[in-house]
Amino acid sequence: MKKAEVVRLYKFSDGKLITVDKEKIAFMRRHATAFTSFSITAALVKGLETSINTLTNFNTNT
C-alpha cells in the first residue's frame, strides 16, 4: 500500500513550525505576567507545549 501523503494548510516545514512555536512558548514564559491580561495561563502554555511535542514525535517530514 502507498503511504498517505499529509497535506498541510501552511507552506513551511513541520520543523520550522516547531521551531517558531518553541520560540513563542519561551517568550510567553519569560513574559508570563504580561500575557495574563490576554488570558494566557501556564496551563495553556503547557497544553501548547504538549501539542508541539506530539507533532515532533509524529515525524511527518521523512
CYANA upper distance limits for C-alpha pairs under 8 A (distance plus 0.5 A):
  6 VAL  CA     60 THR  CA      7.99
 12 PHE  CA     16 LYS  CA      7.01
 12 PHE  CA     17 LEU  CA      7.70
 13 SER  CA     17 LEU  CA      6.96
 13 SER  CA     61 ASN  CA      7.96
 14 ASP  CA     18 ILE  CA      6.59
 14 ASP  CA     55 LEU  CA      8.48
 14 ASP  CA     60 THR  CA      8.03
 14 ASP  CA     61 ASN  CA      7.41
 15 GLY  CA     19 THR  CA      6.71
 15 GLY  CA     56 THR  CA      8.46
 15 GLY  CA     61 ASN  CA      8.39
 16 LYS  CA     20 VAL  CA      6.68
 17 LEU  CA     21 ASP  CA      6.57
 18 ILE  CA     22 LYS  CA      6.61
 18 ILE  CA     52 ILE  CA      6.89
 18 ILE  CA     55 LEU  CA      8.39
 18 ILE  CA     56 THR  CA      7.68
 19 THR  CA     23 GLU  CA      6.82
 20 VAL  CA     24 LYS  CA      6.78
 21 ASP  CA     25 ILE  CA      6.71
 21 ASP  CA     52 ILE  CA      7.90
 22 LYS  CA     26 ALA  CA      6.75
 22 LYS  CA     49 GLU  CA      8.05
 22 LYS  CA     52 ILE  CA      8.46
 23 GLU  CA     27 PHE  CA      6.76
 24 LYS  CA     28 MET  CA      6.61
 25 ILE  CA     29 ARG  CA      6.66
 25 ILE  CA     45 VAL  CA      7.04
 25 ILE  CA     48 LEU  CA      8.45
 25 ILE  CA     49 GLU  CA      7.76
 26 ALA  CA     30 ARG  CA      6.58
 27 PHE  CA     31 HIS  CA      6.63
 28 MET  CA     32 ALA  CA      5.92
 28 MET  CA     35 PHE  CA      7.22
 28 MET  CA     45 VAL  CA      8.00
 29 ARG  CA     42 ALA  CA      8.23
 29 ARG  CA     45 VAL  CA      8.34
 31 HIS  CA     35 PHE  CA      7.00
 32 ALA  CA     36 THR  CA      6.91
 32 ALA  CA     40 ILE  CA      8.33
 32 ALA  CA     41 THR  CA      8.12
 32 ALA  CA     42 ALA  CA      8.24
 33 THR  CA     37 SER  CA      8.25
 34 ALA  CA     38 PHE  CA      8.42
 35 PHE  CA     39 SER  CA      7.18
 35 PHE  CA     40 ILE  CA      5.87
 35 PHE  CA     41 THR  CA      8.03
 36 THR  CA     40 ILE  CA      5.67
 36 THR  CA     41 THR  CA      6.68
 40 ILE  CA     44 LEU  CA      6.72
 40 ILE  CA     45 VAL  CA      7.69
 41 THR  CA     45 VAL  CA      6.90
 42 ALA  CA     46 LYS  CA      6.59
 43 ALA  CA     47 GLY  CA      6.64
 44 LEU  CA     48 LEU  CA      6.73
 45 VAL  CA     49 GLU  CA      6.68
 46 LYS  CA     50 THR  CA      6.67
 47 GLY  CA     51 SER  CA      6.78
 48 LEU  CA     52 ILE  CA      6.73
 49 GLU  CA     53 ASN  CA      6.66
 50 THR  CA     54 THR  CA      6.73
 51 SER  CA     55 LEU  CA      6.83
 52 ILE  CA     56 THR  CA      6.62
 53 ASN  CA     57 ASN  CA      6.69
 54 THR  CA     58 PHE  CA      6.66
 55 LEU  CA     59 ASN  CA      7.57
